[in-house]
Amino acid sequence: MKIKFIKIFSISFFSLFLGIISLNYLIDPLQYIRKAIYKPIYMNEARYQVAALARTSGCDSIILGTSHTLNFKPSTIKDILGFNSVKLSLSGGSIFEQVIVADFAFNQAPIKNVIWGLDTAYLPAEEAEVKNAVFPYHLYKSLIHALPKYLINIGVVRMSLEILLREFFGFKKLAYSSYQEDLDSYGMFLNDPSKSQVLMEEDKSYYSETRAHFDENSINSYIEPQDLYLLKENLKKVTEVIRSYPETQFYIFCPPYSITLFRKCHQKGLLNNFLAKHLIIMEELLKFKNVSLFNFLNKEAIIMNLNNYRDKTHYWKEINEKMIYSFKNNESRISNKEEALKSIHDLCNMVNKSNAFRQSQKENQPKISSG
């Protein structure tokens, strides 16, 4: 009797296991094996979803970077630049991860254009310092390597059931909040003026009486040797991708962080460290003919207006759209070291201007009488 029960249980378990695998293979909710013939949904765990998008999207242009590239809209890029693009952004993604995504995308189909946001703050960091999720390496290998883990993944099972319920049983609402339905707006965050107001209040706390000043001849004193080593190692990963695909045009930009970030850096004595790294990055990228380098850190209309931001570094979608127009019109493009240095000195001047404004505000505040 016991043996019979074990046999029945084993057969039932095997049938269930086979059914789950079959369901995931047929529905393929991430679109990892094939493009969906139904209205798909997209997993918010970008490290999983991006692998599938790179495999089966059929696009000839890609968007790479961290959360600072999430507000790029492929349809807007199509309208302005004419690129048929897919967004492969990883929130909090290390350079190590971004390069894996880039190499995987290039191995799927010829890529004509890459829009890549390189975060100066992330480049010198070690992989473990910036990763906020376990990276699914198996999905960035061959289909044979990927399928076993993909077909038994619990998140994939949930997505398959979600789609099954919607397509065959009439369910219309998503049961799990970790999915999205619109690929064009995938990963984007909506404008929230209240967050800008919070940033404006935070900005008041960053003030320094010393003037911001950058000396290119003092770079070695601005960066610790270990920090410089990590920067160059990560930068080497980026340039290897660029060098490997000379026929691809890379539109690389440094995200326009808000003046609040730079005021904070200056207050803590870290501004020149940031700017030295930034200059090294720009100088290295200027060596490549297939790179169009853009710098928005000295665009006063952007970084000085805190209404453009949700926090010290993240900006609303209107700024991404302005950047796309800059790519089209070659505005804010850096063509040589002199222009790179000028952009850095411009930023120092904006920090000083902002500090002077804060100082004048303090001086003009009504004094409270002690009597």
VODREN-815548 format. One record per residue (C-alpha): x, y, z. Coordinates in steps of 0.001 Angstrom, whole numbers, plus 500000, padded with zeros to 6 digits. Each point is the difference from the previous one (the first is absolute). Layout:
N
XYZ ...
//
This chain:
371
500000500000500000 502810502354500930 501894499212496795 496843500595497959 499470503390501693 503596501028499292 499588498924496387 496778502011499584 501551502997501721 503088499794497790 497897499795496837 497829502915501142 503029502096500903 501693499230496694 496803500834498095 499689503324501859 503671500785499368 499630499153496314 496837502087499817 501744503061501464 502875499670497561 497594499576497080 497923503000501103 503038502254500291 501417498808496696 496757500526498076 499100503362501531 503619501210500393 498864503018502054 503328501878499874 500115499468496211 503400498423500474 499485497255497400 497760501835497533 497982503196499649 496509499701501473 496944499512497807 497861501329502869 500129503345501821 503064499518502206 500839501209503491 503452500988501211 501761499065503222 501292502854502146 503046497895500860 501917501567497129 502981497672500228 497665497194498911 497808501933497572 502856501810498252 501598496700498956 496783499028498218 499619503424498379 503566499815498709 499355496527498576 496706500442498189 499150503707499619 501399500173496460 501223503576500591 503163501359498395 500758502582502729 500250499656503776 499901502209503097 502468499118502768 500595501400503456 498596500232503499 496741501533501242 501131503295498438 499058498554496609 496613498583501041 498065503056498823 501093499632496397 497006499032497909 500747497858496908 497095501545498086 501433503505500611 503430498821498872 498362498600496869 498235503300499279 503073502186500569 502975497835499019 498351497338497862 501529497177502093 498065496767500512 501130499596503605 499360497882503084 500758501091503553 502430497677501800 500517502177503080 500836498504503409 499094502028503070 503122500079502158 501830498013497336 503763499727500348 502275500426496979 500667496278500304 496295499283499484 499514502621497278 502843498523497958 498481496511500294 496713501411498677 501798501825497169 501987496943498907 496883497820500111 498016502483497884 502788500197497406 500064496205499796 496292499849499135 499880502385497030 501984502817498360 499714503173502089 500238503290498111 499707502460502892 500552499953503753 498781502730502360 502013499495503178 499768502003503197 503270499653501919 499671500958503654 503235501567501183 499123499009503550 499579496321499034 503072499446497845 502560499864502833 497875497699502144 500604496319500472 497319497672498719 498825498967503471 499495503623501048 497374500839497411 498109496793499203 496600499914501661 498845496676498626 501343496553499186 501010500005496362 498451497146497915 503144499067498067 498301496985498407 497638502232498002 502963501716498355 501402496786498592 498777497672497253 496382498856499902 501056496465500983 501652501335503158 497128502338500839 496909497830499484 500210497635503019 500089502782502601 497666502238498005 497255497394499683 499894499176503726 500329503561501327 497158500829502416 499732503568498687 499617498660496463 497294497596501214 498065502901501526 500230501969496769 498811497003497989 496994499568502286 499260503734499780 499957499852496213 498036496750499963 497298501484502233 499798503137497896 500043498399496555 497710497041500645 497906500911503049 499371503708499498 501974501410502928 501000503571499140 501888501326503030 503540499023500869 500120497851503106 503619500856500771 501281503579500224 503452498916498795 498851499976496360 499441502744497430 497968499950496798 501524502812497902 503485499321498609 500372503558498701 499689501343503563 501738497042501614 501853501036503166 499073503687499733 499077502036503075 497313502669499836 500477503644500922 499257500768503636 500382503720500871 499943499185503722 503348498222499635 501493503079498366 498804502063502974 501708497597502400 503214500377497997 499785503783500181 499819499813503789 502923497577500083 502040502313497783 499984502686502690 502110497823502289 502981499834497628 502085503132500181 503741500689499946 501803503321500387 502983498730497986 499950500455496232 499868496998497697 503132499864497858 501423497201497844 503659499678499006 500679497364497351 503627499779501110 498912498788503438 497997496969498892 502281497554501831 499326501811503256 496231499911499422 499707496204499556 501305497230502241 502137497390498148 497545497153500654 497092502134498835 501910500936496855 500825496345499346 496318498969500246 498975502883497755 502447498976497292 499089496316500253 496296500715499561 500668502539497276 502036497335498209 496916497735499977 498018502754498283 502656500783497417 500418496314499137 496351499944498929 500475503186497946 503189498673498384 498396496637499175 497228501581497916 501548502786497882 496988500122497636 497638500824502877 499437503637500977 500107500567503762 498163503020501412 501539500194503458 498992502587502566 500620500811503632 496627500420501757 499179503566501033 499892499681503783 498443502918501855 501962502910501461 498989498668503429 502244496967499517 502960502192499103 499325502380502875 500019497005502334 503238498676498437 501622503414500395 498885500320503609 501564496613500786 503185500726498057 499248497401497297 499195502193497000 503476499937498442 500144496242500467 496814499695497956 501167502471497351 503407498335499625 498328496659499297 497643501717497609 502905501529498062 501818496651499774 496857498359498611 499494502710497396 503640499959498906 499930496237499473 496749500030498029 501232502807497743 502517497538498514 497284498115498099 498652501072496617 496780498035500495 499161501849503233 497933503178500153 500638501316503510 497464502283501656 500305501833503298 496994501572501696 501609500735503372 500571503636499048 496516500671498611 498810502654502426 496373499912498849 499878496333500950 502082499447503110 499218503302501765 496230499541499701 499032497537502730 496496499695498538 501665497699497465 500863497414502672 498461497372502252 503177499822502150 503643501093499825 500784497938496897 496765498863498302 498191502266497546 496579499932498384 499277498690496489 500048503497498454 503765500126500613 500483496693498187 498094501433497059 502262503081499970 503006497707499939 498617498128496976 499686503297498127 503591500782501000 501132496713498443 498197500942496805 501327503572499809 503493499323501414 499336502392502866 501945499579503265 502459497788498137 503591499834501249 502507499802497132 503336500623501718 501721500325503368 499639503793500027 496217499710499798 500065497330502707 501970502281502323 497725502948499238 496945497937500998 501673499202503327 500876503628500702 496439500985499038 498700497584502622 502303501464502664 498676503448499153 496425498755500399 500817498554503427 501469503362501023 497022501853498561 497605497746501901 501949500457503248 499967503788499517 496233499880499550 499571497963503195 502261502410501854 497955502988498841 496844498238501156 501495499535503464 501123503619500195 496585501275498938 498073497935502540 498237502223502556 501814500009503335 498030498980503073 500191502577502735 501285498717503336 497987502640501825 
//
